[in-house]
Amino acid sequence: MEQQPITPVATPVPPLMPWREFADWIRMEQSVVRGWIENGYLPSERIGKHRLVNIALLSQQLLEKESI
């Protein structure tokens, strides 16, 4: 019997994600991600008392940078 190749399924990514959840998602220490946000390396938004990483803007910036 011939095995079919496994095709990865794209998981939808939310436009904003809590920064701690983002750190876990990219498998990076939370202190590192917090530093990236504080230094302006990651776009983020504050909604109330919550700090969220702007995934949509980050993706756009990375795609534009890649085309240079």
PDB file of N, CA, C and O in Angstrom:
ATOM      1  N   MET A   1       0.834  -1.168   0.000  1.00  0.00           N
ATOM      2  CA  MET A   1       0.000   0.000   0.000  1.00  0.00           C
ATOM      3  C   MET A   1       0.889   1.246   0.000  1.00  0.00           C
ATOM      4  O   MET A   1       1.829   1.354   0.788  1.00  0.00           O
ATOM      5  N   GLU A   2       0.579   2.169  -0.885  1.00  0.00           N
ATOM      6  CA  GLU A   2       1.364   3.399  -1.016  1.00  0.00           C
ATOM      7  C   GLU A   2       0.874   4.432  -0.001  1.00  0.00           C
ATOM      8  O   GLU A   2      -0.328   4.655   0.142  1.00  0.00           O
ATOM      9  N   GLN A   3       1.827   5.060   0.703  1.00  0.00           N
ATOM     10  CA  GLN A   3       1.462   6.071   1.689  1.00  0.00           C
ATOM     11  C   GLN A   3       1.317   7.430   1.018  1.00  0.00           C
ATOM     12  O   GLN A   3       2.116   7.800   0.158  1.00  0.00           O
ATOM     13  N   GLN A   4       0.301   8.156   1.416  1.00  0.00           N
ATOM     14  CA  GLN A   4       0.073   9.500   0.908  1.00  0.00           C
ATOM     15  C   GLN A   4       0.922  10.478   1.727  1.00  0.00           C
ATOM     16  O   GLN A   4       1.039  10.323   2.943  1.00  0.00           O
ATOM     17  N   PRO A   5       1.517  11.486   1.069  1.00  0.00           N
ATOM     18  CA  PRO A   5       2.283  12.478   1.838  1.00  0.00           C
ATOM     19  C   PRO A   5       1.353  13.278   2.749  1.00  0.00           C
ATOM     20  O   PRO A   5       0.199  13.543   2.414  1.00  0.00           O
ATOM     21  N   ILE A   6       1.881  13.647   3.887  1.00  0.00           N
ATOM     22  CA  ILE A   6       1.109  14.434   4.847  1.00  0.00           C
ATOM     23  C   ILE A   6       1.222  15.900   4.457  1.00  0.00           C
ATOM     24  O   ILE A   6       2.322  16.443   4.355  1.00  0.00           O
ATOM     25  N   THR A   7       0.090  16.526   4.242  1.00  0.00           N
ATOM     26  CA  THR A   7       0.049  17.941   3.892  1.00  0.00           C
ATOM     27  C   THR A   7      -0.292  18.729   5.139  1.00  0.00           C
ATOM     28  O   THR A   7      -1.330  18.493   5.758  1.00  0.00           O
ATOM     29  N   PRO A   8       0.584  19.680   5.522  1.00  0.00           N
ATOM     30  CA  PRO A   8       0.277  20.464   6.717  1.00  0.00           C
ATOM     31  C   PRO A   8      -0.950  21.341   6.487  1.00  0.00           C
ATOM     32  O   PRO A   8      -1.152  21.873   5.396  1.00  0.00           O
ATOM     33  N   VAL A   9      -1.754  21.481   7.518  1.00  0.00           N
ATOM     34  CA  VAL A   9      -2.950  22.309   7.453  1.00  0.00           C
ATOM     35  C   VAL A   9      -2.619  23.653   8.094  1.00  0.00           C
ATOM     36  O   VAL A   9      -2.128  23.711   9.222  1.00  0.00           O
ATOM     37  N   ALA A  10      -2.891  24.722   7.370  1.00  0.00           N
ATOM     38  CA  ALA A  10      -2.625  26.057   7.898  1.00  0.00           C
ATOM     39  C   ALA A  10      -3.614  26.374   9.016  1.00  0.00           C
ATOM     40  O   ALA A  10      -4.828  26.299   8.826  1.00  0.00           O
ATOM     41  N   THR A  11      -3.090  26.721  10.158  1.00  0.00           N
ATOM     42  CA  THR A  11      -3.919  27.100  11.286  1.00  0.00           C
ATOM     43  C   THR A  11      -4.126  28.605  11.236  1.00  0.00           C
ATOM     44  O   THR A  11      -3.156  29.353  11.111  1.00  0.00           O
ATOM     45  N   PRO A  12      -5.362  29.064  11.331  1.00  0.00           N
ATOM     46  CA  PRO A  12      -5.584  30.507  11.300  1.00  0.00           C
ATOM     47  C   PRO A  12      -4.883  31.198  12.472  1.00  0.00           C
ATOM     48  O   PRO A  12      -4.906  30.712  13.603  1.00  0.00           O
ATOM     49  N   VAL A  13      -4.272  32.321  12.182  1.00  0.00           N
ATOM     50  CA  VAL A  13      -3.543  33.074  13.201  1.00  0.00           C
ATOM     51  C   VAL A  13      -4.349  34.328  13.525  1.00  0.00           C
ATOM     52  O   VAL A  13      -4.764  35.051  12.619  1.00  0.00           O
ATOM     53  N   PRO A  14      -4.571  34.589  14.811  1.00  0.00           N
ATOM     54  CA  PRO A  14      -5.333  35.791  15.175  1.00  0.00           C
ATOM     55  C   PRO A  14      -4.507  37.046  14.901  1.00  0.00           C
ATOM     56  O   PRO A  14      -3.278  36.983  14.919  1.00  0.00           O
ATOM     57  N   PRO A  15      -5.157  38.186  14.647  1.00  0.00           N
ATOM     58  CA  PRO A  15      -4.408  39.418  14.393  1.00  0.00           C
ATOM     59  C   PRO A  15      -3.679  39.935  15.626  1.00  0.00           C
ATOM     60  O   PRO A  15      -2.636  40.578  15.504  1.00  0.00           O
ATOM     61  N   LEU A  16      -4.210  39.664  16.800  1.00  0.00           N
ATOM     62  CA  LEU A  16      -3.576  40.056  18.057  1.00  0.00           C
ATOM     63  C   LEU A  16      -3.502  38.839  18.967  1.00  0.00           C
ATOM     64  O   LEU A  16      -4.388  37.985  18.963  1.00  0.00           O
ATOM     65  N   MET A  17      -2.416  38.775  19.757  1.00  0.00           N
ATOM     66  CA  MET A  17      -2.236  37.639  20.654  1.00  0.00           C
ATOM     67  C   MET A  17      -1.583  38.138  21.945  1.00  0.00           C
ATOM     68  O   MET A  17      -0.651  38.940  21.881  1.00  0.00           O
ATOM     69  N   PRO A  18      -2.043  37.689  23.101  1.00  0.00           N
ATOM     70  CA  PRO A  18      -1.378  38.065  24.351  1.00  0.00           C
ATOM     71  C   PRO A  18       0.120  37.725  24.277  1.00  0.00           C
ATOM     72  O   PRO A  18       0.501  36.674  23.762  1.00  0.00           O
ATOM     73  N   TRP A  19       0.952  38.620  24.793  1.00  0.00           N
ATOM     74  CA  TRP A  19       2.387  38.453  24.600  1.00  0.00           C
ATOM     75  C   TRP A  19       2.932  37.178  25.235  1.00  0.00           C
ATOM     76  O   TRP A  19       3.869  36.585  24.701  1.00  0.00           O
ATOM     77  N   ARG A  20       2.378  36.749  26.344  1.00  0.00           N
ATOM     78  CA  ARG A  20       2.855  35.503  26.959  1.00  0.00           C
ATOM     79  C   ARG A  20       2.488  34.293  26.092  1.00  0.00           C
ATOM     80  O   ARG A  20       3.272  33.354  25.956  1.00  0.00           O
ATOM     81  N   GLU A  21       1.302  34.330  25.518  1.00  0.00           N
ATOM     82  CA  GLU A  21       0.867  33.265  24.617  1.00  0.00           C
ATOM     83  C   GLU A  21       1.730  33.258  23.347  1.00  0.00           C
ATOM     84  O   GLU A  21       2.064  32.197  22.819  1.00  0.00           O
ATOM     85  N   PHE A  22       2.085  34.458  22.865  1.00  0.00           N
ATOM     86  CA  PHE A  22       2.963  34.580  21.701  1.00  0.00           C
ATOM     87  C   PHE A  22       4.327  33.965  22.003  1.00  0.00           C
ATOM     88  O   PHE A  22       4.886  33.254  21.168  1.00  0.00           O
ATOM     89  N   ALA A  23       4.858  34.233  23.186  1.00  0.00           N
ATOM     90  CA  ALA A  23       6.151  33.663  23.587  1.00  0.00           C
ATOM     91  C   ALA A  23       6.098  32.139  23.580  1.00  0.00           C
ATOM     92  O   ALA A  23       7.023  31.485  23.100  1.00  0.00           O
ATOM     93  N   ASP A  24       5.029  31.580  24.105  1.00  0.00           N
ATOM     94  CA  ASP A  24       4.868  30.126  24.107  1.00  0.00           C
ATOM     95  C   ASP A  24       4.732  29.601  22.680  1.00  0.00           C
ATOM     96  O   ASP A  24       5.288  28.556  22.343  1.00  0.00           O
ATOM     97  N   TRP A  25       3.993  30.327  21.845  1.00  0.00           N
ATOM     98  CA  TRP A  25       3.745  29.927  20.453  1.00  0.00           C
ATOM     99  C   TRP A  25       5.039  29.838  19.652  1.00  0.00           C
ATOM    100  O   TRP A  25       5.218  28.918  18.853  1.00  0.00           O
ATOM    101  N   ILE A  26       5.949  30.802  19.867  1.00  0.00           N
ATOM    102  CA  ILE A  26       7.222  30.775  19.132  1.00  0.00           C
ATOM    103  C   ILE A  26       8.320  30.064  19.925  1.00  0.00           C
ATOM    104  O   ILE A  26       9.477  30.029  19.506  1.00  0.00           O
ATOM    105  N   ARG A  27       7.944  29.503  21.067  1.00  0.00           N
ATOM    106  CA  ARG A  27       8.865  28.737  21.925  1.00  0.00           C
ATOM    107  C   ARG A  27      10.076  29.580  22.350  1.00  0.00           C
ATOM    108  O   ARG A  27      11.227  29.157  22.244  1.00  0.00           O
ATOM    109  N   MET A  28       9.769  30.770  22.828  1.00  0.00           N
ATOM    110  CA  MET A  28      10.801  31.693  23.301  1.00  0.00           C
ATOM    111  C   MET A  28      10.467  32.049  24.746  1.00  0.00           C
ATOM    112  O   MET A  28       9.297  32.069  25.128  1.00  0.00           O
ATOM    113  N   GLU A  29      11.474  32.325  25.534  1.00  0.00           N
ATOM    114  CA  GLU A  29      11.236  32.682  26.931  1.00  0.00           C
ATOM    115  C   GLU A  29      10.431  33.968  27.013  1.00  0.00           C
ATOM    116  O   GLU A  29      10.617  34.885  26.213  1.00  0.00           O
ATOM    117  N   GLN A  30       9.540  34.024  27.983  1.00  0.00           N
ATOM    118  CA  GLN A  30       8.682  35.197  28.129  1.00  0.00           C
ATOM    119  C   GLN A  30       9.480  36.459  28.404  1.00  0.00           C
ATOM    120  O   GLN A  30       9.105  37.536  27.940  1.00  0.00           O
ATOM    121  N   SER A  31      10.563  36.350  29.141  1.00  0.00           N
ATOM    122  CA  SER A  31      11.377  37.535  29.436  1.00  0.00           C
ATOM    123  C   SER A  31      12.008  38.108  28.160  1.00  0.00           C
ATOM    124  O   SER A  31      12.176  39.321  28.040  1.00  0.00           O
ATOM    125  N   VAL A  32      12.350  37.249  27.228  1.00  0.00           N
ATOM    126  CA  VAL A  32      12.934  37.707  25.960  1.00  0.00           C
ATOM    127  C   VAL A  32      11.881  38.450  25.143  1.00  0.00           C
ATOM    128  O   VAL A  32      12.142  39.538  24.630  1.00  0.00           O
ATOM    129  N   VAL A  33      10.701  37.868  25.025  1.00  0.00           N
ATOM    130  CA  VAL A  33       9.624  38.501  24.260  1.00  0.00           C
ATOM    131  C   VAL A  33       9.230  39.823  24.905  1.00  0.00           C
ATOM    132  O   VAL A  33       8.996  40.804  24.198  1.00  0.00           O
ATOM    133  N   ARG A  34       9.152  39.871  26.227  1.00  0.00           N
ATOM    134  CA  ARG A  34       8.839  41.131  26.909  1.00  0.00           C
ATOM    135  C   ARG A  34       9.887  42.197  26.584  1.00  0.00           C
ATOM    136  O   ARG A  34       9.541  43.360  26.377  1.00  0.00           O
ATOM    137  N   GLY A  35      11.155  41.812  26.539  1.00  0.00           N
ATOM    138  CA  GLY A  35      12.219  42.745  26.169  1.00  0.00           C
ATOM    139  C   GLY A  35      12.083  43.231  24.737  1.00  0.00           C
ATOM    140  O   GLY A  35      12.305  44.409  24.457  1.00  0.00           O
ATOM    141  N   TRP A  36      11.719  42.329  23.825  1.00  0.00           N
ATOM    142  CA  TRP A  36      11.510  42.718  22.428  1.00  0.00           C
ATOM    143  C   TRP A  36      10.402  43.760  22.323  1.00  0.00           C
ATOM    144  O   TRP A  36      10.514  44.718  21.558  1.00  0.00           O
ATOM    145  N   ILE A  37       9.339  43.570  23.090  1.00  0.00           N
ATOM    146  CA  ILE A  37       8.229  44.522  23.068  1.00  0.00           C
ATOM    147  C   ILE A  37       8.674  45.856  23.648  1.00  0.00           C
ATOM    148  O   ILE A  37       8.399  46.907  23.069  1.00  0.00           O
ATOM    149  N   GLU A  38       9.355  45.824  24.781  1.00  0.00           N
ATOM    150  CA  GLU A  38       9.808  47.057  25.432  1.00  0.00           C
ATOM    151  C   GLU A  38      10.790  47.834  24.567  1.00  0.00           C
ATOM    152  O   GLU A  38      10.813  49.064  24.609  1.00  0.00           O
ATOM    153  N   ASN A  39      11.606  47.123  23.776  1.00  0.00           N
ATOM    154  CA  ASN A  39      12.573  47.782  22.888  1.00  0.00           C
ATOM    155  C   ASN A  39      11.991  48.140  21.525  1.00  0.00           C
ATOM    156  O   ASN A  39      12.683  48.728  20.694  1.00  0.00           O
ATOM    157  N   GLY A  40      10.721  47.792  21.284  1.00  0.00           N
ATOM    158  CA  GLY A  40      10.065  48.151  20.039  1.00  0.00           C
ATOM    159  C   GLY A  40      10.349  47.211  18.885  1.00  0.00           C
ATOM    160  O   GLY A  40      10.044  47.547  17.741  1.00  0.00           O
ATOM    161  N   TYR A  41      10.922  46.044  19.143  1.00  0.00           N
ATOM    162  CA  TYR A  41      11.217  45.086  18.082  1.00  0.00           C
ATOM    163  C   TYR A  41       9.961  44.353  17.609  1.00  0.00           C
ATOM    164  O   TYR A  41       9.889  43.907  16.464  1.00  0.00           O
ATOM    165  N   LEU A  42       8.980  44.234  18.494  1.00  0.00           N
ATOM    166  CA  LEU A  42       7.704  43.596  18.153  1.00  0.00           C
ATOM    167  C   LEU A  42       6.598  44.642  18.247  1.00  0.00           C
ATOM    168  O   LEU A  42       6.516  45.367  19.238  1.00  0.00           O
ATOM    169  N   PRO A  43       5.741  44.728  17.218  1.00  0.00           N
ATOM    170  CA  PRO A  43       4.617  45.654  17.314  1.00  0.00           C
ATOM    171  C   PRO A  43       3.599  45.121  18.312  1.00  0.00           C
ATOM    172  O   PRO A  43       3.264  43.937  18.301  1.00  0.00           O
ATOM    173  N   SER A  44       3.112  46.008  19.175  1.00  0.00           N
ATOM    174  CA  SER A  44       2.152  45.572  20.183  1.00  0.00           C
ATOM    175  C   SER A  44       1.111  46.654  20.400  1.00  0.00           C
ATOM    176  O   SER A  44       1.296  47.814  20.033  1.00  0.00           O
ATOM    177  N   GLU A  45       0.010  46.234  21.008  1.00  0.00           N
ATOM    178  CA  GLU A  45      -1.097  47.127  21.329  1.00  0.00           C
ATOM    179  C   GLU A  45      -1.491  46.885  22.768  1.00  0.00           C
ATOM    180  O   GLU A  45      -1.463  45.753  23.251  1.00  0.00           O
ATOM    181  N   ARG A  46      -1.860  47.955  23.450  1.00  0.00           N
ATOM    182  CA  ARG A  46      -2.380  47.823  24.805  1.00  0.00           C
ATOM    183  C   ARG A  46      -3.889  48.003  24.724  1.00  0.00           C
ATOM    184  O   ARG A  46      -4.385  49.008  24.215  1.00  0.00           O
ATOM    185  N   ILE A  47      -4.601  47.019  25.230  1.00  0.00           N
ATOM    186  CA  ILE A  47      -6.053  47.086  25.319  1.00  0.00           C
ATOM    187  C   ILE A  47      -6.401  46.915  26.788  1.00  0.00           C
ATOM    188  O   ILE A  47      -6.294  45.823  27.345  1.00  0.00           O
ATOM    189  N   GLY A  48      -6.813  48.000  27.398  1.00  0.00           N
ATOM    190  CA  GLY A  48      -7.039  47.992  28.844  1.00  0.00           C
ATOM    191  C   GLY A  48      -5.716  47.756  29.554  1.00  0.00           C
ATOM    192  O   GLY A  48      -4.754  48.496  29.350  1.00  0.00           O
ATOM    193  N   LYS A  49      -5.670  46.739  30.376  1.00  0.00           N
ATOM    194  CA  LYS A  49      -4.424  46.414  31.083  1.00  0.00           C
ATOM    195  C   LYS A  49      -3.639  45.307  30.389  1.00  0.00           C
ATOM    196  O   LYS A  49      -2.622  44.849  30.910  1.00  0.00           O
ATOM    197  N   HIS A  50      -4.105  44.873  29.216  1.00  0.00           N
ATOM    198  CA  HIS A  50      -3.480  43.755  28.515  1.00  0.00           C
ATOM    199  C   HIS A  50      -2.573  44.239  27.384  1.00  0.00           C
ATOM    200  O   HIS A  50      -2.937  45.149  26.640  1.00  0.00           O
ATOM    201  N   ARG A  51      -1.401  43.636  27.256  1.00  0.00           N
ATOM    202  CA  ARG A  51      -0.464  43.929  26.171  1.00  0.00           C
ATOM    203  C   ARG A  51      -0.545  42.773  25.188  1.00  0.00           C
ATOM    204  O   ARG A  51      -0.351  41.616  25.561  1.00  0.00           O
ATOM    205  N   LEU A  52      -0.836  43.092  23.918  1.00  0.00           N
ATOM    206  CA  LEU A  52      -0.990  42.088  22.871  1.00  0.00           C
ATOM    207  C   LEU A  52       0.012  42.338  21.757  1.00  0.00           C
ATOM    208  O   LEU A  52       0.274  43.484  21.392  1.00  0.00           O
ATOM    209  N   VAL A  53       0.570  41.265  21.219  1.00  0.00           N
ATOM    210  CA  VAL A  53       1.456  41.361  20.060  1.00  0.00           C
ATOM    211  C   VAL A  53       0.585  41.475  18.815  1.00  0.00           C
ATOM    212  O   VAL A  53      -0.351  40.697  18.630  1.00  0.00           O
ATOM    213  N   ASN A  54       0.897  42.448  17.964  1.00  0.00           N
ATOM    214  CA  ASN A  54       0.146  42.662  16.730  1.00  0.00           C
ATOM    215  C   ASN A  54       0.724  41.730  15.664  1.00  0.00           C
ATOM    216  O   ASN A  54       1.658  42.096  14.949  1.00  0.00           O
ATOM    217  N   ILE A  55       0.163  40.527  15.564  1.00  0.00           N
ATOM    218  CA  ILE A  55       0.647  39.499  14.638  1.00  0.00           C
ATOM    219  C   ILE A  55       0.454  39.947  13.193  1.00  0.00           C
ATOM    220  O   ILE A  55       1.318  39.708  12.349  1.00  0.00           O
ATOM    221  N   ALA A  56      -0.679  40.596  12.901  1.00  0.00           N
ATOM    222  CA  ALA A  56      -0.961  41.036  11.534  1.00  0.00           C
ATOM    223  C   ALA A  56       0.103  42.021  11.057  1.00  0.00           C
ATOM    224  O   ALA A  56       0.615  41.882   9.947  1.00  0.00           O
ATOM    225  N   LEU A  57       0.440  43.011  11.878  1.00  0.00           N
ATOM    226  CA  LEU A  57       1.454  43.999  11.503  1.00  0.00           C
ATOM    227  C   LEU A  57       2.839  43.362  11.418  1.00  0.00           C
ATOM    228  O   LEU A  57       3.612  43.680  10.515  1.00  0.00           O
ATOM    229  N   LEU A  58       3.154  42.474  12.343  1.00  0.00           N
ATOM    230  CA  LEU A  58       4.440  41.780  12.316  1.00  0.00           C
ATOM    231  C   LEU A  58       4.594  40.973  11.031  1.00  0.00           C
ATOM    232  O   LEU A  58       5.654  40.994  10.405  1.00  0.00           O
ATOM    233  N   SER A  59       3.535  40.260  10.636  1.00  0.00           N
ATOM    234  CA  SER A  59       3.579  39.474   9.393  1.00  0.00           C
ATOM    235  C   SER A  59       3.797  40.376   8.188  1.00  0.00           C
ATOM    236  O   SER A  59       4.595  40.061   7.305  1.00  0.00           O
ATOM    237  N   GLN A  60       3.087  41.496   8.155  1.00  0.00           N
ATOM    238  CA  GLN A  60       3.225  42.443   7.052  1.00  0.00           C
ATOM    239  C   GLN A  60       4.658  42.987   6.989  1.00  0.00           C
ATOM    240  O   GLN A  60       5.244  43.055   5.908  1.00  0.00           O
ATOM    241  N   GLN A  61       5.219  43.370   8.128  1.00  0.00           N
ATOM    242  CA  GLN A  61       6.585  43.902   8.177  1.00  0.00           C
ATOM    243  C   GLN A  61       7.591  42.854   7.691  1.00  0.00           C
ATOM    244  O   GLN A  61       8.521  43.184   6.956  1.00  0.00           O
ATOM    245  N   LEU A  62       7.410  41.610   8.091  1.00  0.00           N
ATOM    246  CA  LEU A  62       8.332  40.556   7.682  1.00  0.00           C
ATOM    247  C   LEU A  62       8.239  40.274   6.179  1.00  0.00           C
ATOM    248  O   LEU A  62       9.258  40.037   5.530  1.00  0.00           O
ATOM    249  N   LEU A  63       7.024  40.298   5.626  1.00  0.00           N
ATOM    250  CA  LEU A  63       6.850  40.080   4.196  1.00  0.00           C
ATOM    251  C   LEU A  63       7.476  41.211   3.393  1.00  0.00           C
ATOM    252  O   LEU A  63       8.091  40.962   2.356  1.00  0.00           O
ATOM    253  N   GLU A  64       7.328  42.450   3.854  1.00  0.00           N
ATOM    254  CA  GLU A  64       7.929  43.591   3.162  1.00  0.00           C
ATOM    255  C   GLU A  64       9.449  43.520   3.251  1.00  0.00           C
ATOM    256  O   GLU A  64      10.137  43.811   2.273  1.00  0.00           O
ATOM    257  N   LYS A  65       9.969  43.148   4.380  1.00  0.00           N
ATOM    258  CA  LYS A  65      11.413  43.062   4.574  1.00  0.00           C
ATOM    259  C   LYS A  65      12.016  41.973   3.680  1.00  0.00           C
ATOM    260  O   LYS A  65      13.119  42.131   3.157  1.00  0.00           O
ATOM    261  N   GLU A  66      11.293  40.887   3.514  1.00  0.00           N
ATOM    262  CA  GLU A  66      11.770  39.758   2.717  1.00  0.00           C
ATOM    263  C   GLU A  66      11.896  40.125   1.235  1.00  0.00           C
ATOM    264  O   GLU A  66      12.721  39.552   0.524  1.00  0.00           O
ATOM    265  N   SER A  67      11.077  41.085   0.764  1.00  0.00           N
ATOM    266  CA  SER A  67      11.084  41.436  -0.647  1.00  0.00           C
ATOM    267  C   SER A  67      12.198  42.399  -1.026  1.00  0.00           C
ATOM    268  O   SER A  67      12.343  42.725  -2.205  1.00  0.00           O
ATOM    269  N   ILE A  68      12.982  42.860  -0.074  1.00  0.00           N
ATOM    270  CA  ILE A  68      14.070  43.804  -0.357  1.00  0.00           C
ATOM    271  C   ILE A  68      15.216  43.112  -1.056  1.00  0.00           C
ATOM    272  O   ILE A  68      16.220  43.749  -1.373  1.00  0.00           O
TER     273      ILE A  68
END
